[in-house]
Amino acid sequence: MELFVEKDSIVRKIWGKSDTILFIFAGASAEFALNKAVDWLYFTGKLPSDPLGRLFSTVKYARLIVFSSMDEAHASIDTLRKIHGAVEENRGFSIPDWAYRDVLFMLIHYSIASYELLEKKLTEPEKEEVYNVFYRVGTRMGLSELPSMYIEWLPVRETHLKENLQASKYTFDLFKQYKKHLEPLRYLVLIETQKLLVSKRIKKLLFLNDFSLLTIVIPIYKLSRNSNMGKFFKNLLLPSEYKTEIKKLDIQVG
């Protein structure tokens, strides 16, 4: 059986650990809120009513593709495109191609940034491997103007950050919903995590400073991640109703 991502791939190591996935979730939640196409996520009403569930479902879909056979991954990507096609039909016009690319770019960037924060620096070939997996996802979705290599993608990513992000009424409403659904302590952890992962432009747009309280906590967490203290830190990021789902994210890889 041909796999979409090889068993020894760094991508499986990244997406096989719940803490890394939760950090991907945290970083993407900031960028989602600033994207100029975020109104599309408000169109169905699902994002403001359940922002955590909506973002978590995106992350889970990506993870499902990473650990599937080639045929299963292609079927999942095709289904994802059909779901968005139905939303486009209901609204009467198409989601911009750059908006699809932005989501793909988030998964690439935060996969690398989260793993490097919690584990170790990736080599250039490993970064290329991460990029290639999501490049194939984007190609299957029919996205255009995707650079074929990681090194070529970096300036394109920077252009997207400059051109496609803005603070809007949706941004502030979405963060209000994050706070409502997470409650004060978990919301604080989310914000402090975002400070460690997002770009300077995103920090500026969200009025985030450079210092994160987690700078002190992360080294302790790395040493205790397999202990009860490590589990406590994981549970801080998402509400209790996600505990079972979080546990399911940890799998044996390799």
C-alpha positions, 0 to 999 in steps of 0.5 A: 500500500502506497502511503501519502507520507512515508513512515519515516518522514519528519512530517509524521513525527510532527503530526504524531504528537499532540503538543506539537499539533496544539501549537500548530492550532494556536499559531493558526488561530491568530493568522486565521483571525487576520486573514482578509478572507475570514468572512468566508468562515463567518458565512456559515456561522460555524466559526463564531459559534464554535471557533475552537471546533472549526479550527481543530477540525481543520487541523484534524483533517490535515493530520488525517491526510498525513497518516493515510494511504495515497488513495485515502488521502486523495479522497479526503482532499477531494472531499475537502474541496467539495465541501468548500465548493458547496459553500461557494455555491451557496454564497454565489461566488468563489473563495479566492485562490489565495485564501486557499493558499493562505491556509495551506501556508499556515499549516506549512509554517506552523508545522515547522515553527511548532516542532522547532519550538518544542523539539529541535531545529529542522534541517533544510531537507526536512523543511523541504519534506514538510513543504513537499507534503503540503505542496502535494495537498495543494496541487491535489486541490487544484491550487495554482501558483504554488512554488515547487520548492521550500526555498522558493516558497519563503518569499511568497509566504512573506508576500502573503503575510503583507498582502492578505492580512488585516485587522478587521471587525472579524478579527476582534470578534473572533478573539472575543469568541476565543476568550469566551470559549477558552475562559481566562487562563486558557485564553492567556496560554493561547496568547502567550503561545501565539507570541512564540510562533507568529511573525512580527507583522502578525504581532503588530496587527494583534498588538502582541509584544515580543515577550511570552511567559511561556519562554520560561515554561517551555524548557520545564515542559520539555523535561516533564512532557511525559509526566503528570505536569506535562499532561497538565500543560496540555490540558491548559490549552483546550477545554476539558471536552477536548481531552479525549481528542487530544489524547488520540492525537498522540500516536507511535510513529516510525 
